[in-house]
């Protein structure tokens, strides 16, 4: 009987869908179990290396020999480079119980862990970013960006009137989805860029813009047209937030915040609520992005505004960090070594570590600012 003429049971489609779901679930559980085994193995290896170095005074040459012997014994396994063994030692040193705060490190991929232990020196910050990475399923690139942008300082820092204009718990959730400042250095624009230039660039880089806005934002349109009593008005950027179930109007101002900006945005929110919002949508929220602001002026301006509005700064240009000390590995060195181990895992090589990780087994440690242990003691 040909496949075309085959008569399938009435419930075949539902049965097939159920099978696919079960297979996908089993595959996901297998991947998670394999990752947990890998992380536990790396922690055990790191702990053994750390204990033997402390007890027997191992140097770099012993780790290099260990790397070569493990590679020879297990040629099909990746991750036994000298540098990765030193990351394992750092993992055991900074997370002796295998936990990142209250989070199990085994829930994270290995190079997420490497990012956390090399770029963050404070355990509380490592726990915060580990929790956020798990909750939002961040990629390693996203984790790097959020750490660089100091998300823990900017999240929930915008000036808002949400506590007076939104019911609980929506007010608290809405507070947390806004940040201050927003970093737009990925646009490649100078500090004197005009509003339309910024808007155009944000739309061209919409994926990166959505990442900066945070989880839950869906782009609806730019220069969104509203008509009120025959007059046309255009909203700079319109989004929908999937968690809050509401529209979010974003207005850009290439100048310092002024109270009249809040009044203009309040009008736009009233129009969107009347013309765009569905009956089951929550009230529309406004976000005013300014070049700079006086917090007290913004608080006064929002106190008499009817609609929920937040005010935050944006930054187009940031100062570059101080160069790392030259005893840290170069990008080329990391790419050469890590790409060999990670080729089969399809993970891009990591950039140089930024906080104290002793990869030299004998030379002074290096901090995020490039200081050595010796210089800090002076």
DAFEN-V804210 format. One line per field, one symbol per residue. ss: DSSP state (h for helix, s for strand, l for the rest). phi: phi as a letter, one per 40 degrees, with the letter a starting at -180 (. if undefined). psi: psi as a letter, one per 20 degrees, with the letter a starting at -180 (. if undefined). A space follows every 10 residues. Layout:
BEGIN
ss: ???
phi: ???
psi: ???
END
This chain:
BEGIN
ss: llllllllll lhhhhhhhhh hhhhhhhhhh hhhhhhhhhh hhhhhhhhhh hhhhhhlllh hhhhhhhhhh hhhlllllll lhhhhhhhhh hhhhllllss llsshhhllh hhhhhhhhhl llhhhhhhhh hhhhhhlllh hhhhhhhhll hhhhslllss lhhhhllllh hhhhhhhlsl lsslhhhlll llllhhhhhh hhhhlhhhhh hhhlllssss ssssssssll ssssssssss sllllsssss ssssssllhh hhhhhhhhhh hhhhhlllll llllssssss ssllhhhhhh hhhlllllss ssssslllll llllllllll hhhhhhhhhh hhhhhlllll llllllllll lllllsllll lshhhhhl
phi: .cccccccdc cccccccccd cccccccccc cccccccccc cccccccccc cccccbgdbc cccccddccc cccbcccbhb cdcccccccc ccccbccgbb gccccccbcd cccddcccbb ccdccdcccc cccccbfccc ccddcccccf dccccgcccb bcccbbcccd ccccdcccba ccbbcccgbc ccccdccccd ccccbccccc ccchchcbcb ibfccbbbfg ccbbcdabbb bcccfacbcb bbbcaccbdc cccccdcccc ccccbbdccc ccdcbbbbbb caacdccccc cccbccccbb bacbbcbbcc ccdcdccccc dccccccccc cbdccfbccc cdcbbcbcbb ficdcbcccg ccdccccc
psi: pqhhjpoqqh jggggggggg ggggghgghg gggggggggg ghggghgggg ghghhikqah hghggggggh hhhmhiqqjk qghhhhhggh ghghmhjjqn cjpphiiqqg igggggihip hphhhggghg ghgghjlqrh ggggghghjl hhhhpjiqpr khhiiqqqjh ggghgiiqro rpokiihkqr hjqrghgggg hhhhlhghgh ghhrqipppg rqlppppoli qqqopfpprp ohgilqqopp ppolrqpqhh hhgghggghg gghhhgprhj qrqqqqooor hrqogggggg hihjphqoqq pqqqphpqqq qqqqqiiqqr ghggggghhg hjghilpqqq rqqiaoooji lhrqrprhjj qrhghhi.
END
